[in-house]
Amino acid sequence: MKIPFLDLKAPYLELKPELDEAYARVMSSGWYINGSEVSSFEGEFSTYCESKHCVGVANGLDAIHLILKAYGIGEGDEVIVPSHTFIATWLAVSHVGATPVPVESCEQTYNIRPDLIESAITDKTKAIIAVHLYGQPADIGLINNVAKKHGLKVIEDAAQAHGARYKGRRVGSLADAAAFSFYPGKNLGAFGDGGAITTNDQALAVRVRMLGNYGSKVKYKHEVMGVNSRLDELQAALLREKLKVLDEWNGRRKRVAFMYLESLWGGNNDLVLPHWISDAEHVWHLFVLRHPKRDQVCQYMREHGVETLIHYPHPCHKTAAYENDFRGYTLPVSEMLADQVFSIPIGPHLLDVEIEKVCDVLKKAVKHV
Ligand SMILES: *Cc1c(COP(=O)(O)O)cnc(C)c1O
């Protein structure tokens, strides 16, 4: 039995009748851009996120980028970002011409450390991007407090945390605005690219919609130099079906996570299990472990039929894209995490026998190395 990291066909097969019906509905409608599926999805997703507005966009990177642009953040500005994240968080800042200022992540939760944010604020700082990494909400209450004190915007990067809650409230409604990705492997994944912005700030919603639609609210009246970034009609129709089962599927992810935790708890001292804060309701986008001999553990697992992935093997400041800007910069926690983290298979379609095999192989791997 070989266990792939992720099986993207299983979600399709489970919802095949509904998805095929949605596909046929759009195909036969003759309307493929900005139609009723997009507006219905926007309404349903903003309700789900407990936010007032939702604007569909082309992908998660664009969602962050458009929020920054709509808030007028650009050349000469600084934006605080977590040191340990997917590079899109940093790229969105760079793409508006601003500078990402990394703050180290917590060694337990892997999310940005709110207590280190204040010392990174300068008179150029305009915003903080809080990433809800691996499905766990960042400690947004503390982040909002620092931001309020210094008059900064807080943007949620919720690309990995659809449906998660912080103190009972959904991500997507916890700060000034939130960015979501519907990349196929995410908790709410499309069958291609997609993204959305949620916010309670009506002016921001109007502005990001205008920016993503060639800078126009009224056809052929271009107020600013906008871009083309739209959620397409077919993806919206498919996402509407998947949104109906999101809570149930997140529940199935949680069950897998708890089976892993129960099986792996207290075994090997070098294997560090996921940790979360009591205010957070984790949606387990990824199940991330840490081990000082990570590469040997993963190699053993691969040789024994279990695929693992690393999120992420290179700290953003050490990638070729950023190494010139960050020469001589050390971010010890983010570097340690890049060396030690690895992700084991998790998802709503993992079978109990597969979960048992992953645990069995992992326990043997940590004994073996
Ligand atoms: C996936 C992801 C993004 C980018 O989403 P795309 O849809 O691929 O552009 C941004 N931030 C984080 C944390 C992500 O995981």
The ligand as an SDF file (V2000), in Angstrom:
LIG
                    3D

 15 15  0  0  0  0  0  0  0  0999 V2000
   -1.5780   29.0350   -1.1500 C   0  0  0  0  0  0  0  0  0  0  0  0
   -1.1390   30.2300   -0.3920 C   0  0  0  0  0  0  0  0  0  0  0  0
   -1.1370   31.5120   -0.9570 C   0  0  0  0  0  0  0  0  0  0  0  0
   -1.3320   31.7800   -2.4120 C   0  0  0  0  0  0  0  0  0  0  0  0
   -2.4190   31.2590   -3.0140 O   0  0  0  0  0  0  0  0  0  0  0  0
   -2.4720   31.0630   -4.6210 P   0  0  0  0  0  0  0  0  0  0  0  0
   -3.9120   30.8360   -4.8730 O   0  0  0  0  0  0  0  0  0  0  0  0
   -1.6060   29.9010   -4.9480 O   0  0  0  0  0  0  0  0  0  0  0  0
   -1.9780   32.3170   -5.2390 O   0  0  0  0  0  0  0  0  0  0  0  0
   -0.8420   32.5820   -0.1350 C   0  0  0  0  0  0  0  0  0  0  0  0
   -0.5180   32.4190    1.1570 N   0  0  0  0  0  0  0  0  0  0  0  0
   -0.4680   31.1970    1.7260 C   0  0  0  0  0  0  0  0  0  0  0  0
   -0.1070   31.0880    3.1710 C   0  0  0  0  0  0  0  0  0  0  0  0
   -0.7610   30.0600    0.9710 C   0  0  0  0  0  0  0  0  0  0  0  0
   -0.6820   28.8420    1.5380 O   0  0  0  0  0  0  0  0  0  0  0  0
  1  2  1  0
  2  3  1  0
  2 14  2  0
  3  4  1  0
  3 10  2  0
  4  5  1  0
  5  6  1  0
  6  7  2  0
  6  8  1  0
  6  9  1  0
 10 11  1  0
 11 12  2  0
 12 13  1  0
 12 14  1  0
 14 15  1  0
M  END
$$$$
